[in-house]
Amino acid sequence: MRVLPFPVRAVVSLGLAALCATTAKAAEPSVLNLYSARHYQTDEALYSNFTKQTGIRIQRVDADDAGILARLKSEGTSSPADVVLLVDAARLWRAEVDGLFQAVRSPALESKIPAQLRGKDDGQGSQWFGFSTRARMVIYNKQMVSKADVDTYEKLANPALKGKLCTRSGSHPYNLSLFGSMTERLGAAATENWLKGLVSNMARTPKGGDTDQIKATATGECGVAVVNSYYLARMLRSSKPEDRDAVEKIGYVMPDQAAAGTHMNIAGGAVARHSKNREAAVKFLEYLASDAAQAYFADGNNEWPVVKSVKISNPALDSFGTFKMETTPISVIGMNQVKVQQMLDRVGYK
């Protein structure tokens, strides 16, 4: 048998090693890099079910919406992100405008998700897709405030509520989106005057999250507060005595039923602009629109699914009943964000 010279043997050995490494790598399950602003423990089952169905393993980076957008910008073309999940409509719009997403043409997504809950379609497909909705609702202490006094957003600025209003930071995305919507409804001047009224009615400096507003309203520290519906639904479903006691003391209302309807925010997702695994990314978005995943948004995190045919079984959501939802375009709400922040600065809304 002929023996190859050492240099040749070395090259052949290296080539075989490289081939083996490539083969081993190809045999590994696909990996999807997910940048997520969803910080809900219940979503773990959502992700693990996707892996069970597809064999695609999810590597997740968690941050808030602003942090994720900043990271995508700084990473540029070297970003490992394949899918981006955000929990605010205006931030989805902002990322679209900044070119952080790529268009997706998917019959499965387009047939299930309403057009108003998708990003702009430039002929190549939509930039992002909404997968769940939540209402920006009003809660009130039943011993301090009557429902008729808080059944519109505008009434929250009435002098009768002086010293009774609580909210989280005015600059939080949930509030910025609501205020952007109000700017479209009322006009800039009237909205700024309304925000000034909110500041005058504060029971305390804005702080904490929405659950904190609910608890403070139950104790009477606040008479009225603005919260996302899934926070209240979570407490309505809780078996903790302190949560049950709190919800017994408060009432709630979906505002503006005789006008534009209750402001709705969305959680949505997109394929990252520089995704290295587009096929898996699209497959994940399509999975989020499946009946099983949509039902999980409702049952797991108390959000309304966007696929209307999906049947849900959630007593807390059922207790909110049917109500008129706002239809203000997300792009309009997003475009109003800078204007709103300037208003908040002028009126001293912390």
C-alpha positions in Angstrom: 0.0 0.0 0.0 1.3 3.4 -0.9 2.0 5.7 2.0 1.2 9.4 1.3 3.9 11.9 2.2 3.3 13.7 5.5 2.1 17.1 4.0 -0.4 15.3 1.8 -1.6 13.1 4.7 -2.0 16.3 6.8 -4.2 18.0 4.2 -6.3 14.9 3.8 -6.8 14.6 7.5 -7.7 18.2 7.9 -10.2 17.9 5.0 -11.8 14.9 6.6 -12.0 16.6 9.9 -13.6 19.7 8.4 -16.1 17.4 6.5 -17.0 15.6 9.7 -17.5 18.9 11.6 -19.7 20.3 8.8 -21.8 17.1 8.8 -22.1 17.2 12.6 -23.1 20.8 12.5 -25.7 20.1 9.8 -27.2 17.3 11.9 -27.7 19.6 14.9 -31.3 21.0 15.4 -31.8 24.5 13.9 -31.5 27.4 16.3 -33.7 30.4 16.3 -32.3 33.6 18.0 -35.2 35.4 19.6 -35.1 39.0 21.0 -38.1 39.3 23.2 -39.8 42.0 25.2 -42.3 39.5 26.5 -41.3 38.8 30.1 -44.1 36.4 31.0 -43.2 33.0 32.6 -46.3 31.5 31.0 -44.6 32.0 27.6 -42.1 29.3 28.4 -44.6 26.6 27.4 -45.3 28.6 24.2 -41.6 28.4 23.2 -41.1 24.8 24.3 -44.1 23.6 22.3 -42.6 25.2 19.2 -39.4 23.3 19.7 -41.3 20.0 20.2 -43.2 20.6 17.0 -40.3 21.6 14.8 -37.0 20.6 16.4 -35.9 24.2 16.3 -34.3 25.3 19.5 -34.9 28.9 20.7 -32.1 31.0 22.1 -33.6 34.1 23.8 -32.4 37.5 24.7 -34.8 39.4 27.0 -35.0 43.2 27.3 -37.6 45.9 27.1 -38.8 47.3 23.8 -36.4 50.2 23.8 -33.5 48.1 24.8 -34.1 45.6 22.0 -34.4 48.4 19.4 -31.2 50.0 20.6 -29.4 46.6 20.5 -30.6 45.9 16.9 -29.3 49.3 15.8 -25.9 48.9 17.5 -25.4 45.3 16.2 -26.3 46.2 12.6 -25.6 43.5 10.0 -23.8 41.4 12.6 -26.9 41.0 14.7 -27.7 37.3 15.4 -31.4 38.1 15.9 -33.9 36.1 13.8 -37.2 37.1 15.4 -38.1 40.2 17.4 -41.1 40.2 19.8 -42.3 43.6 21.1 -45.2 44.5 23.4 -46.2 47.9 22.1 -47.7 49.0 18.8 -45.8 52.2 18.5 -42.5 50.5 19.0 -43.3 48.0 16.3 -44.0 51.0 14.0 -40.8 52.7 15.1 -38.7 49.6 14.3 -40.4 49.3 10.9 -39.6 53.0 10.1 -36.0 52.5 11.2 -35.5 49.5 8.9 -35.0 46.9 11.6 -37.4 44.3 10.1 -37.7 42.6 6.8 -40.9 42.0 4.9 -42.7 38.7 5.0 -45.1 37.3 2.5 -47.0 34.5 4.2 -50.5 33.3 3.2 -50.9 31.6 6.6 -50.3 34.9 8.4 -52.2 37.1 6.0 -55.3 34.9 6.1 -55.4 34.9 9.9 -54.3 38.3 11.1 -56.4 41.3 10.2 -54.8 43.9 8.0 -55.0 46.6 10.7 -52.9 44.4 12.9 -50.1 44.1 10.4 -47.3 46.3 9.3 -47.1 48.2 6.1 -47.1 46.0 3.0 -44.9 47.5 0.3 -45.6 44.7 -2.2 -43.1 42.3 -0.6 -45.2 41.5 2.4 -45.8 43.0 5.9 -43.0 44.2 8.1 -44.6 42.9 11.3 -47.6 41.0 12.6 -49.7 41.5 15.8 -50.5 38.3 17.7 -52.4 39.4 20.8 -54.2 42.5 22.0 -54.8 44.1 25.4 -57.1 47.0 26.4 -56.0 50.2 28.2 -58.9 50.2 30.7 -59.9 52.3 33.7 -60.2 50.9 37.2 -61.7 52.7 40.2 -62.2 52.3 44.0 -65.9 51.6 44.4 -66.1 53.5 47.7 -64.5 56.7 46.3 -65.5 57.0 42.7 -68.6 56.2 40.6 -68.3 54.4 37.2 -70.1 57.3 35.5 -67.3 59.7 36.5 -64.6 57.6 34.7 -66.3 56.0 31.7 -64.2 58.1 29.2 -60.5 58.9 29.1 -61.3 62.6 28.9 -63.2 62.5 32.2 -59.9 61.5 34.0 -58.9 65.2 33.7 -62.0 66.5 35.3 -61.4 68.5 38.5 -63.8 66.2 40.4 -61.0 63.6 40.4 -58.4 65.9 41.8 -56.0 64.0 44.1 -57.4 60.6 43.0 -55.6 59.6 39.8 -52.7 57.1 39.6 -50.7 55.9 36.6 -47.3 54.5 35.8 -44.8 56.8 34.2 -46.2 58.9 31.4 -43.3 58.0 29.2 -44.0 54.3 29.5 -44.8 52.8 26.1 -48.3 51.8 27.2 -49.2 55.3 28.1 -47.4 56.9 25.1 -49.5 54.8 22.8 -52.7 55.8 24.6 -51.7 59.5 24.5 -50.7 59.2 20.8 -54.2 57.8 20.2 -55.8 60.7 22.2 -53.8 63.2 20.1 -55.4 61.8 17.0 -58.8 61.9 18.5 -58.7 65.3 20.1 -55.9 67.2 18.3 -52.6 68.3 19.8 -53.8 71.4 21.8 -56.7 69.6 23.4 -54.6 66.6 24.3 -52.0 68.7 25.9 -54.7 70.4 28.0 -56.0 67.0 28.9 -52.6 65.8 30.0 -52.3 68.9 32.1 -55.5 67.9 33.8 -54.2 64.5 34.5 -51.2 65.9 36.2 -53.4 68.1 38.3 -55.4 65.1 39.4 -52.5 62.9 40.5 -52.8 61.3 43.9 -49.0 60.7 43.8 -46.0 61.0 41.5 -46.4 58.3 38.7 -44.5 55.1 39.7 -44.6 51.4 39.6 -46.3 49.1 37.1 -49.9 48.4 36.4 -50.3 45.8 39.2 -49.1 48.5 41.6 -51.8 50.8 40.4 -54.5 48.2 40.9 -53.3 47.5 44.5 -53.1 51.2 45.4 -56.6 51.7 44.0 -57.9 48.9 46.2 -56.3 50.4 49.3 -57.8 53.8 48.6 -54.4 55.5 48.0 -55.8 56.1 44.5 -59.4 56.6 43.5 -58.9 55.7 39.8 -56.1 54.3 37.6 -55.3 53.3 34.0 -54.1 49.8 33.5 -53.7 47.1 30.8 -56.4 44.6 30.9 -54.2 41.5 31.4 -52.9 42.8 34.7 -56.4 42.9 36.1 -57.3 39.6 34.5 -54.3 38.0 36.2 -55.6 39.2 39.6 -59.1 38.2 38.9 -57.9 34.6 38.2 -55.5 34.6 41.2 -56.2 32.3 44.2 -54.1 34.5 46.6 -56.4 35.9 49.3 -54.8 39.4 49.0 -55.5 39.5 45.3 -59.1 38.3 45.7 -59.6 41.0 48.4 -58.2 43.7 46.2 -60.3 43.0 43.2 -63.4 42.9 45.4 -62.8 46.6 46.2 -62.5 47.9 42.6 -64.7 48.3 39.6 -63.5 48.6 36.0 -64.7 50.1 32.8 -63.8 49.9 29.1 -63.8 53.7 28.3 -65.3 55.6 25.4 -67.9 53.1 24.4 -70.1 55.9 23.0 -67.2 57.4 21.1 -64.1 56.0 19.5 -63.9 52.9 21.7 -61.3 51.6 24.2 -57.7 52.0 23.2 -56.1 48.7 22.3 -52.4 47.9 22.3 -50.8 44.8 20.7 -47.9 42.5 21.1 -46.4 41.5 17.8 -43.4 40.0 16.1 -41.2 40.4 13.0 -38.3 38.8 11.2 -35.2 40.8 12.0 -33.6 42.7 9.1 -30.4 40.7 9.2 -31.8 37.3 10.2 -29.5 34.4 9.3 -32.3 31.9 9.6 -35.3 33.4 7.8 -37.0 30.1 7.1 -37.1 29.2 10.8 -38.1 32.8 11.7 -41.1 32.8 9.4 -42.1 29.3 10.7 -42.1 30.7 14.2 -44.3 33.6 13.3 -46.7 31.3 11.6 -46.7 29.1 14.7 -47.7 32.1 16.8 -50.8 32.5 14.6 -51.8 28.8 15.0 -54.9 28.0 17.0 -52.9 26.4 19.8 -50.6 29.4 20.2 -53.4 31.9 20.0 -55.4 30.1 22.6 -52.3 30.1 24.8 -52.0 33.9 24.6 -55.5 34.0 26.1 -55.3 31.2 28.6 -51.6 31.7 29.5 -51.3 35.5 29.7 -54.9 36.8 29.6 -54.5 38.6 26.2 -57.1 38.5 23.4 -56.0 36.5 20.4 -56.0 38.2 17.1 -57.3 35.2 15.2 -61.1 35.6 15.7 -62.0 32.0 15.0 -60.0 30.8 18.0 -62.1 29.7 20.9 -60.9 30.7 24.3 -61.8 29.7 27.8 -60.8 32.4 30.2 -63.3 33.5 32.8 -61.5 36.8 33.5 -61.6 37.8 29.8 -65.2 36.6 29.6 -66.1 38.9 32.5 -65.0 41.9 30.5 -67.7 41.1 28.0 -67.8 42.5 24.5 -66.9 46.1 23.9 -66.1 48.6 21.2 -62.5 48.7 20.3 -60.6 51.6 18.9 -59.5 51.4 15.3 -57.0 54.2 15.1 -54.1 53.1 12.7 -51.0 52.1 14.5 -48.9 54.1 12.2 -50.7 57.3 13.2 -50.2 56.5 16.9 -46.6 55.9 16.3 -46.1 59.1 14.4 -47.6 61.0 17.4 -45.0 59.7 19.9 -42.4 62.5 19.6 -45.1 65.1 19.8 -46.6 63.4 22.9 -43.3 63.2 24.7 -42.8 67.0 24.2 -46.3 67.6 25.7 -45.4 65.4 28.7 -42.3 67.5 29.3 -44.2 70.7 29.1 -47.0 69.7 31.5 -44.6 68.0 33.9 -46.0 64.5 33.6 -43.2 62.4 35.1 
